Amino acid sequence: MTRTIALFALVPLGACSAPMMGAGDVSPAAKVPAEVAALAAPHQNLQEVRLLDDGCYWYRHDGPVESTMLPLRTASGSPICVRRDSAPASAG
């Protein structure tokens, strides 16, 4: 009976874990162009960056409660996006 109670006590804790992203969802840092890395403000995770359909780079932020994708920004706060000619640019 004690094992059953312990098992049911641990099951709800599984809902508190951060969602995991699939390996295909994140580009490794080696694929982040040097120009983009140079534009990025400090304290952003450049190890897990991807270019989304909106043309902007997004990075995985691991917060105290959950992990979420946030726009990669410059030190001035502008999102880092690509132009139609595929060159990295800072919007704004």
N, C-alpha and C positions, 0 to 999 in steps of 0.2 A: 504494500500500500504506500509506503514511503517513497518508493521509486516512481510510482504513478503520480503522486503529488509533485515530486521534483520535476518530472517530465513536463507536466502541465504548467508548472511555474516558469520553466525556461522557454516554452514555446512563444509566448508573447514578446520576448526579448528579440526574437528574430526579426520582428517588424521594425526594430529600432536601428538596424544596421544600414549603412549607406548603400544606395543602389550601385551596383557594379556595371561598368560599361564594357561592352564587348571589345575584343582586341581590334576589330575592324572599325570601331567608332572613333578611334583616336590615332592621330598621326604621331609618330615618334619625333623627338626633337631634331633629329638629323634632317627631317623633311621641312622644317621651318626655315624659310629663307633667311639668310644673314641680315638682309635689309629689314625684315620684319622684326627679328630679334633685337636689332639695334634701335628700332622705333619704340619697342614695348617698354612701358613703365616698369619699374622694379616691383617685386612682390607679386608677380603673376607667374603661374605655372607654365613655363615654356616646354616642359616635358610632355604635356598633353594638350596639344593645339591642333585644331582642324579648321579647314576652310569650308564654310557652309555655303549653301545655295544662294544666300543673300550677298555673297561676294566679300564677306567680312570674316576675319579670323576670330575664333572663339577658343577659350581655354577652360580646362576643368578646375573649378575652385572647390576645395574640400573644406567646407564650413564645419562648425561644431555640431550641427544637426544633420546635414545632408551634403551631398556633392551635387553641383550644378554647373552647367556651362554658362560662362559669362563672356561678353565681348572683350577681346584683347584691346587694350587702350594704350595710347601714348601717355607720356608724362603730363601733358596738358589736358588729358581726359577724352581725347577724340578716339573713336573706334578706328582700328586698323583694317582697311579694306583694300581690295584690288580694283584697279581700273579695268576697263574692257580690254585693254591691250596686255593684260596680265601682269602689269608692273605693280609692286606694292605701293600703296599710297595711304596717306592719312586723311580721312574725311574731316572736313571742317576747318 
